[in-house]
Amino acid sequence: MTSRYWSDVARELSPYVPGEQPKIANLVKLNTNENPYPPSPAVTAAITQELSNLRLYPDPNADHLREVIAKRHGLKPDQVFVGNGSDEVLAHVFLALLAQDEPVLFPDITYSFYPVYCGLYGIDYEEIPLTEDFAIRLSDYRRLNGGIIFPNPNAPTGCAVTLEAVRELLEYNTESVVVVDEAYVDFGAESVSSLVDEYANLLVVQTLSKSRSLAGLRVGYALGDADLIEALERVKNSFNSYPVDRLAQTGAIAALNDEAYFVQTREAIIATRDSLVDGLQALGFEVLPSVANFVLASHPDFDADDLQAGLRARKVVVRHFDHPRIARFLRITVGTDEQCEALLTALRELTA
C-alpha cells in the first residue's frame, strides 16, 4: 500500500534490504559480516575523552581524519573524501560521478545496493555476468559505459581480481570513472589505492566497518584524484555539511593509528576463515575461494533454505540470497573460532 502523498520517486523505489539484526539471546550471529572482535582499546579511550565536546559541531571537512587516511595510503588530503560509512560515500559517488548518459556497468551478482542507487537517481545500468566460476572478468567491461563499479573482493562471493587486471581496465577505459569498492580488501585482496596517482578516473572506496570493527560508528572514505573528490564534496555539501560526527571522527583516527591491533585481529580472522573452509569442505560443501571475512558455501545434497532454517533453530544465523545463480549458497560471516565451531557442529547435525 502506498500513500497518496508519496512522490513518484518514493513510490517506484525498491529499497535495499539490510542483513537481519535479530534480537535473540545467545545467538551465533554470522549473517552481516561484522567483525567478531571489539575495536581497538584506543578507540574506546579516545571516544570517552571526546564525550565532553558533544555540544560542539564536528569538523565539517574531517580534516584530521583525512590527513590520517591520506598518510596511510601515501596520498594528499585533497585526494580523500570521508562519509558516514561506505554506503553514504557510494550514494554520493552515484550522484556525483555515475549519473551519466550511458549506463553504469556492474556485476550481475554483487552488492545489491548498486541497483538501488540507480533507481534512486534514475541512472541506467547494465549487469555484466560473472563467469561460470563466479569471477569478475574485467575484459567483459570493455564496452561503452557511463562508469564502472565493482567490489574487490566481490560481495557476496568473496572472490577478488588482481591489481594488474584493474590496471588493464583503466588503460582501456579512460572516458569514464572506474570505482573499486574495497569494503573487504583488508582480509586478503590487493588494494588498488596505489594506482590513484596514475589514473585520474580511478576512485577507491573503503570502510572502517569491517577490518577496524567500527560498523557502529559508520565511517567510510573514498580515494581519488582531487577533481573526483571535489565532485563528491559538492554533493555532500548540498546535502549535509556535517556528515561525520565528533565521536566517529575521533574513533576512526584512533583505530587507524593502532596498526598493531588491526594486524592482530585481521590475521585472526584470516586464520579462522581457513579453518572454517576446511571444516565446511570436510562436510561436503563447495566453498568459493574467498579473500573476505565471509565465505559463500553450498552443499550438493541439501537445500540452502532448509539449512538456513535448521541453523536458525539452533541459534546460528547466516544469510541466504534469492538470486537464481546463488540460491543454492549460504553466505557465512567468519566469526571467532568458537562461533565457527558452533556453526560446524550445527551443520554436522543437519547433514548427518
N, C-alpha and C positions, 0 to 999 in steps of 0.2 A: 504494500500500500504506500502511495506517495502523497505528499501534501500538495495542495493547490498553490501553496506559497513557494514551493521549490523553484529554483531556476532550472532551465533546460540542462545545464551542465550537471547539477546535482542529481537530477532525475536519471541521467544517462550513465552516470558513473558506475563502475564495478570496482568497489574499493578493495584494497589489499587486505588479506586475512592474516593477521599475525599468528605465530605459534601460540597454542593454548597455554595459559598460566593457571593450572588447576590448583584449587585450594584443598589439598588432600594431605593429611598428616603422614609423615614418614614416607614420603614419595621419593622414588628414584627418578628424577626429572632429567630426561635425556632427549628432549624434543625441540629445544630452542637455541642450541649451540652456545649456551652461556659457559663461561669459564668456570670450572668446578672449584677453583681456588679463590680466596679473597684477594682484594687489591693489596698492593704493597703497603706495609705499615706506615710508610712515609706519606701515603695518601691520606690516611686517617688523621695523622698528626697535622698535616698541612690544612686540611679542611676544618679541623677543630679550632685551629688558630685563626682561621678566616671568619668564623661564625660571627664575631663581633662587628664585622664590616657589612653585614647584610642590609643595613639601612642605606648603603651607597650603591648606585648603579655600577654594573661591571664595566670594564673597559670595552667599548663597543667594537673595537678592532682586534681585541685579544692580542695585543702587540707582543707581550712577553711570551705567551704561548706560541705565537707564530715564530718568534725568534728561536725558541727551543726546538720546534719542529723543523725549521729551516736548517739549523745546525746539525740535527740528526741526519738529514738527507743531503747535506752538502749543498744547500741552495740558499737563496736570499729570502728574507721575509716577504717581499712583494711577490714571491712565487708560491705563497701559501695562503689558502683560504680555510677558515675554520667555521664549523656549524654545529648544530645540535644533532650529533650522530651523523653517520654517513647517509642515512635516509634523507635528512634535510639537505645535505650537500648535494645529493643526487637530484633532488627536486629542483634545486636552483640550476644544476647542470642542464637538465632537460629544457628548462625555460630559456636560459641564457645562451646555450650553445647548440642544442639539438633541435630546436624548433625551426626547421629549415624547409625549403620547398620539396626536397627529395626525402624519401623515407629513411628513418633510422634503422640500422641493422643490429640485431642481437640474436643469440641462440634461441632455438625453439624450447629447449629445456634449460632454464636459467632462473635468476632471481625474479620472482613473479611481480615485483614492484615496477619493473620496467614498462610493461604494457599499461599498468595503472597510471603512471605518469603521462604516458602518451595519450591516454583517454582524458586525463585532467586538462592537458594543454592543447588537445586537438592535433596531435602530431601523428603523421602516418608512420607506419613501421612495417618491416618485414622480418620474419623469423627465419633464421638460417639453421637448417637441421644439423644436429650433432652427427658425427659418424656413427656407424653401427656399434662401435665400442664406446660410445658416449664421449668422444673427444671433440673439442673445438678445433676445426681445421680452418685456420685463418686465411688460407688461399681462397676459400669459398666466399670471402668478403670482398673480393676484388671486383666490385660492381658499383654502379652509380649509387650514391647514398648521400644523405644529409648528416651523417655521423654514424659512428660505430661504437657500441658499448658492450662489454662482456666482463664477467668476473674472472679473476685469476688468483687462486683456483676457482673453478666454476662452482656454483651452488644450484642444485643440491648434490651434484655428482662428486665434488671434491677433486676432480681431475684438473691438471694445470697445463698451460702452454709455456714454451720456453721464451726467454728474453730475446733470443735471435729470431724466433718466429714473429714476435711483436715488432722487432726492428724491420723485418722484411715487409710487414704490412704497412708500417709507417713510410718506408721508402716508396711504396706503391701509392698509398692513399695520402696524398698531400693536400687535397682540396677541402677536406672536412676534418672535424675533430675525432680523434680516437680516444675513448675513455676506458681505462682499465680499472676495474673495481676490485681493489685488493683487500677486501674485508678480512680474508683468511690467510693472507700471504705469509704471515709470520710462522705458520706451522709447517713450512717445508717448501713453498714455492719461491721463485726468484722475483723480487720486486723489479719493476721497470722504471722506478723513480730515477735510476742512474741515467736514463735517456732523456729526461726532461730538458736539459740544456741543449740537446742535439735537435729536438723536434718541437717546433713551435705549436704544433697541433696535438700534442700528447697531453692528456690530463690523467693523473693518477689519483684515485680516491682511496683513503684508508680510514680506519676507525680504531678507537681505543676500547670498544665494547668487548672484543673477543680476547686478544692476546694480553691486554692490560687489565682485564677483569673490571671494566668500568661501564658495563651495559646500563647500569642505573643512573649514570651521570650524563649520558648522551653527548659524546664528543666525537666528531669526525672531522676530516680535513681533506683538502684537495691540493695537489702539487702540479704546477704547470707554468707555462710562460706567463709573464706578468700581464700580458694582454688578455689571456683567458681568465686570469684571476680577477682582473678589473671588471669583466663582464659579470662574474659571479657576485662581486661586491655591489654592482649596480642593482642587481635583482634583490640581493639581501637588504640593502638599504632602502629599497622601495617596499619592503615587506615587514622587517623587524630590525631596527637599528641596534638592539641589544640582545642578540640571539643566544649567546653562551653566558650563563650566569657566573657569579663570582666563585661559587664552590666548584663548579665544573672546571673553570679555568685553572683554579688552584690545584685541584686534584689531578688534572691532566698533566700539569707541569711536574708535579711530584712523581707521578707514575713514569713519565718519560725519563726523568733523571735517575730513576732506580733501575739501572740496566741489569744489575746482578739478579734482582728478584725476577725481572722479566725473563731472563735466560733460564733461571731455575724452574719456573712454572711452565714455560714453553717446552722445555726438554722433558719435563714430567708428562705433559700431555702427549707429546710425540711418542714417548716410550709406552704409555698406556694404549695409545692408538694401535701400535704394532702388536701388542699383546691381545687387544680386542679383535683385531683382524685374524690373528692366529686362532683365537677361540671360536670365532664365527665360522671360519673355514673348516675347522675340525668338526663342526656340527653340520657341514654340508652346504653352507651359504656361499653364494657368489658375492664377492665384495669388490667394488670398483677401486682402482688404485688412487687412494685419497692422500692429498697433502694438506688437508684442512683439519679442523678439530671436530670432524664428524665423518661418518662413513655411510655409504649407500649400499645396502645389502639385500639380497633376495634368496629365497630357498626354492629349489625346483619342485618340492613336494607339498608346499604349504602356501596358502593364500595370505598375502600381506595384511589384508583387513583382519583376517582371523588371528594372525599372530599379534597384531597391534591390540586387538580386543583382549586376547589372552594375557598379554603383558600388562595391560591396564588393570585387569582383575587381580594381578599380582603386585600392584602398585609400582609398576615400571611404565613410564610414558615415553614413547618415541613418536616420530612423525611419519605420516603417510601422505603422499600426494596422489591426486586422481588423474594426473596427466597420463594418457594412454601408454606412452613409451616407458614410463617408470612406475606404473601402477602395481607392478609386482615387487617393488622395492620398499624397504623401510629406511628412513634416514635416522641414524643413531648418533647423538652427540657423544663425544668422548668425555666421560666424567672422570672421577677418581678411580683408582684400581678397585676399590670396594664397590663403587656403583656399577662398574662394568662387570664385575664378577656376579653381582646380583642379577644383572641383565642376562648373563650367560646361564646362570642357574635356572632362571625362569624359562629361557629358550630350550634348555635341555629337557625340561618337563614337557614343554609344548611340542617338541619334535620327537619325543621318545616313541 
